[in-house]
Amino acid sequence: MSVSVNQRNYCLTIGRIAPDFTALSTEGVVTLSQYRGKWVVIISEPGNFAATSTSSLLAFAAHYDEFAKRNVQILVVTIDNNFANIEWKMDILYTYGVSIPFPLLEDRNAEIAVLYGMVNPDRIYEESVRDVFIIGPEGRIKAILTYPVSCGRNTYEILRIIDSLQLTEAYNVYTPANWMPGDPVMLPTTQDFNEAKLRLEGQNGLFCPSWHNCYLDYNSLTQDRNNA
């Protein structure tokens, strides 16, 4: 793969197709497009063996089954070479007794970092990047999170975001602030006057403090889909 450094100013945003790439990994050669049909979480790590980065791998490994339940493939992109990535996984195995069940991809020349806008004149990849890209089954970017190098990721929050995205895709509903699975969900604001009136009357089990702010019980939503 060859990437021009001039592309580093290219800004990826939610809704765009995630740039494809091929990289050597601890599980062999990996191409992003081979995971079409699955959700993908791309994690960038600014330093192999670093304490915060190691805690990140351990956290994602601990919740690996939860990601698998959601049809999510985890890919970790590092700035080191494949030998160092293998050694890092080996170190974690023998130090913590944990086998990392997802591939670590080498990005020694920062080619993937350039593709994903993790390198620009004001940002030093090796020192400041701890990004997460959540990609949908069709290959579009669904969410982007950026953390300072001093702050580890919250795997519970990443799972929560995926739950929200998958719920929206399945039922065309939104999730309010601080939503957790099982909490009430929100309907997108209607553009139809008669529909707004029906919502205020509490049709279909809705609770609407105002016509443009309607909640629906999560369990009734999923039960209706299961009974359909």
C-alpha positions, -999 to 999 in steps of 0.1 A, spaced: 0 0 0 13 34 -9 -1 66 6 9 101 -2 19 123 28 -2 150 12 -33 130 21 -26 136 58 -49 167 57 -78 146 45 -105 146 71 -126 115 76 -161 121 90 -190 100 101 -209 86 71 -179 83 47 -167 50 34 -138 38 55 -106 38 34 -95 2 26 -61 -10 35 -39 -41 36 -15 -47 64 6 -74 79 -7 -85 113 -1 -110 141 -27 -132 124 -13 -128 89 -22 -103 61 -54 -84 69 -75 -63 45 -102 -41 59 -127 -50 31 -125 -87 41 -147 -78 70 -176 -64 50 -208 -77 65 -194 -73 100 -190 -43 123 -154 -33 128 -137 -14 156 -103 0 146 -81 9 176 -49 29 172 -22 25 198 6 50 200 31 27 218 37 -10 221 42 -22 257 31 12 271 11 9 303 -21 25 290 -19 7 257 -15 -26 274 -44 -19 297 -64 -12 265 -56 -46 250 -65 -63 282 -98 -45 285 -108 -53 249 -97 -89 254 -118 -91 286 -149 -80 267 -141 -98 235 -172 -121 238 -194 -91 241 -180 -76 209 -184 -110 192 -221 -112 202 -226 -79 184 -208 -92 152 -178 -69 158 -143 -75 146 -115 -57 166 -84 -45 147 -55 -28 166 -32 -6 146 3 0 161 33 21 150 56 -9 155 65 -38 133 49 -72 133 77 -88 153 72 -63 181 35 -68 179 40 -106 183 63 -99 212 37 -76 228 10 -103 226 35 -128 240 44 -105 269 8 -101 278 2 -138 276 30 -147 300 27 -117 323 -11 -116 327 -21 -150 315 -43 -134 288 -43 -144 251 -52 -114 229 -79 -128 206 -77 -101 178 -50 -91 154 -25 -64 159 -16 -46 126 18 -30 119 18 6 106 54 13 109 53 39 81 21 55 93 3 47 61 -30 37 78 -26 67 101 -24 90 71 -54 73 55 -75 79 86 -63 114 93 -43 105 124 -13 124 111 -12 161 103 12 190 108 -2 197 143 -4 161 154 25 137 161 13 101 156 38 85 179 29 107 208 -7 118 207 -29 94 189 -54 71 206 -83 68 182 -113 45 177 -132 41 144 -165 22 145 -173 10 110 -207 -5 99 -212 -37 79 -215 -17 47 -181 -1 53 -192 33 64 -178 51 94 -204 52 122 -185 68 150 -150 83 157 -135 88 192 -102 104 200 -85 102 233 -54 119 247 -24 96 252 -28 98 289 -64 85 289 -73 48 284 -105 39 265 -137 29 281 -148 -4 265 -182 -1 282 -188 31 264 -177 17 230 -201 -12 235 -228 13 244 -222 32 212 -224 0 192 -256 -10 209 -271 24 201 -259 23 164 -273 -12 160 -306 -3 176 -310 27 153 -302 5 123 -327 -21 133 -356 0 146 -350 36 133 -350 50 169 -326 73 187 -310 69 221 -310 98 246 -281 111 267 -267 86 291 -288 58 275 -281 22 285 -295 -9 269 -330 -15 283 -337 22 288 -365 40 269 -356 51 234 -366 81 214 -385 84 181 -370 107 154 -390 140 153 -419 136 129 -424 159 99 -461 152 98 -488 172 118 -512 144 121 -485 120 133 -475 146 159 -511 147 172 -512 110 175 -480 109 193 -493 134 219 -523 112 224 -501 84 235 -506 62 205 -487 29 204 -475 31 240 -456 64 234 -448 88 262 -444 123 247 -436 153 270 -440 173 238 -449 164 202 -412 165 191 -399 146 222 -414 111 223 -401 80 242 -408 44 236 -403 15 260 -372 -5 249 -388 -39 258 -420 -33 239 -399 -22 209 -379 -54 208 -409 -76 216 -429 -61 187 -401 -69 163 -397 -104 177 -435 -110 173 -437 -96 138 
